[in-house]
Amino acid sequence: MKDYVAGVATWRDPNEEHPPLGTRMLLLNPGGVCIVGTWADWAVAWAPLPKLPEHIKDKLCGKQKKST
């Protein structure tokens, strides 16, 4: 049984693909925990933040259309 969901996104090795500086991203710490932040040398790997589709943004802002 899987206890997580994984998609096509993968972690990037900072030695192979330099992370952008001053930009929020997903960081993998040495304990294997994912956090959101800007690049720091303690991070083991990085990944871009997922894109947020417009319809999800609308839900977050309370603009969801009500069905009649």
C-alpha positions in Angstrom: 0.0 0.0 0.0 1.3 3.5 -0.9 1.1 6.1 1.7 1.7 9.0 -0.6 0.8 10.4 -4.1 3.5 11.2 -6.6 3.1 12.7 -10.0 5.6 13.4 -12.8 7.5 16.1 -10.9 11.0 15.2 -9.8 13.6 16.7 -7.4 16.5 18.4 -9.1 20.1 18.0 -8.0 21.6 21.5 -7.4 25.0 20.2 -8.7 23.4 19.2 -12.0 20.8 22.0 -12.3 21.5 25.2 -10.4 18.5 26.5 -8.6 17.3 30.1 -9.3 18.4 32.5 -6.5 15.9 34.7 -4.7 12.9 32.6 -5.9 10.5 30.6 -3.9 10.7 26.8 -4.6 10.3 23.5 -2.9 13.4 22.4 -0.9 14.2 19.0 0.4 16.1 19.1 3.7 18.6 16.5 4.9 15.8 14.8 6.9 13.8 14.2 3.7 11.2 16.9 4.6 9.9 19.2 1.9 9.6 22.9 2.7 8.9 26.1 0.7 11.6 28.7 0.7 14.4 30.2 -1.3 17.6 28.3 -2.1 19.9 27.6 0.9 23.1 25.5 0.9 21.8 23.0 3.4 19.1 21.8 1.0 19.7 18.4 -0.7 17.5 19.0 -3.7 15.0 21.5 -5.1 11.9 21.6 -7.3 9.8 24.3 -8.9 6.5 25.2 -7.2 3.5 23.6 -8.9 1.5 25.8 -11.2 -1.9 27.0 -9.9 -4.6 26.8 -12.5 -7.0 29.8 -12.7 -10.0 27.7 -11.6 -8.2 26.8 -8.4 -7.2 30.4 -7.8 -10.9 31.3 -8.1 -11.8 28.7 -5.5 -9.2 30.2 -3.1 -10.6 33.7 -3.7 -14.2 32.5 -3.1 -15.2 33.2 -6.7 -16.5 29.7 -7.5 -19.6 29.8 -9.6 -22.7 28.3 -7.9 -24.7 25.9 -9.9 -28.4 26.7 -10.3 
